[in-house]
Amino acid sequence: MTSPAPTRPATSTPTVAENALTAAYLAGRPSAESLARRCAEDTALRAALGGNYLTRPVFLEGATARDIGVRLSGLYDLLLSLPHRLFDGDVRAFAAAAGWSPLQIATSLRPDGRPRTVPRIARSDLYQEAGGFKLLELNVGSPLGGFDTPLINRAMLGDEQLRRFAAEHRLEYADTLHLLVAMWREAFPELDFDAAPLVALVDWPTSFPSLEPRLRVMAEMLAPLGIEAVPCHAGQVETRADGVYVHGRRIDLVHRWFVSEDLVDPADAALAAPILAAADAGLVALFATLETELYGAKGCLALVSDERHRPAFDAAELALVDGLLPWTRMLADRKVEADGEQVDLLPYVLAHREEFTLKATAGHGGLDVLPGWQTGEAEWRAKVAAAAGGPYVVQRRVRPVVERFPVGDGTGRTEPVVVNWGVFMIGHGYGGAFNRGIANPEPGVISLANGASFTTAFHTPLD
């Protein structure tokens, strides 16, 4: 059995996806401005996410939400098993194959290659195609945007029309921050969470000025849960013989917000090393180690997708991979299975520019992503040539369906929007959704920089 090869579907008008909940909501001719305005005027949301919001939430049947969570959990199991399945348990060899740099490997992993405990928390980037959801990437670990998403749910429920609709259809939402705290409690039973533990939300010095307002909102959201949180950056963390301190106060738990890509030179590694060593020594609880991010590297998806590794998976696992992942390969000049035959990957990618996205294996936040269909041929050739042999993957283009969102002109009209479903997997199931959307039927990267807006999700009961 070989993995699905990239094909070139005919260009057509985007398919409109609309489940029964969405159709019922739109039939009520909801206000096109109320929900977006409520979010934009919410003080905490403005501090955390800014002022760009879509005019409605997205809706999921509980069975669909549950299925997405189960499938993401199953894929996560496969990723966690890759060091043992493919590399005889050597995490360092696995990291090199997934595209990590020698500095990332030396700083983040144990010298003997033994794995650390990895928490079961991830946020996916999904597009919905006509045949179902496809995973563009999986963001893993502690530095995940979206813990503040419940603020959007609460702000939108201030609208009477949505509140009535939610009550009529028994709609719920997953409180992702509550689920995170539950993970903390499970992962660190030695901490007394009933005695107001002190948590440091630790970012990196260069990104902290822009992220600090969002971390302060997170701290405000944690306070009612009996947790005091202190936003800071790694340069403000002091390690002593008896523990880890921030602003002279001993920390019980570090929630890491800096990422492996922040470690670009030895000075960066030296700044992070004392925090990581203190956690290994048991001086502070750390959520989560840098090693966790390895399983979110785009190179991992290429390893799972690669036809050479298919004998390592059983039939059910292959069905999961084929149903959820677009065709993804590490960029290298070698033979691959495509269009039913063996081809040289590099020439194939150059010849099918409009069917591929070029991505850095460890990029995050939409950085280092180049959609071929939005790139001129000369630039595509130059960028692919520059990336060849480096830590990059190519991924088959996903053609998403669109959803209808109200337009604020008083006519009841709607406009088509493509949604990036940022579905959380927490534990073994669905943990909420931090969604972004854009009124562009052929998006490359859906981000604030290209005009995207935020929204959230409501679902019928999961059980």
Secondary structure, DSSP 8 states (H G I E B T S, - for coil): ---------------B---HHHHHHHHT---SSHHHHHHHH-HHHHHHH-S-B-SS-EEE-HHHHHHHHHHHHHHHHHHHHHHHHHHTT-HHHHHHHTT--HHHHHHHS-TT-------SEEEEEEEEETTEEEEEEEEESS--TTTTTHHHHHHHTTSHHHHHHHHHTT-B---HHHHHHHHHHHH-TTS-GGG--EEEEEE-TTTHHHHHHHHHHHHHHHGGGT-EEEEEEGGGEEEETTEEEETTEE-SEEEE---GGG--SHHHHHHHHHHHHHHHTTSSEEE--GGGGGGG-HHHHHHHH-GGGGGGS-HHHHHHHHHH---EEE--SSEEEETTEEEEHHHHHHHTGGGEEEEETT--TTTTEEEGGGS-HHHHHHHHHHHTTSSEEEEE-----BEEEE-TTSS--EEEEEEEB-EEEETTEEEEE-EEEES-SS-SS-SGGGT-EEE-EEES---
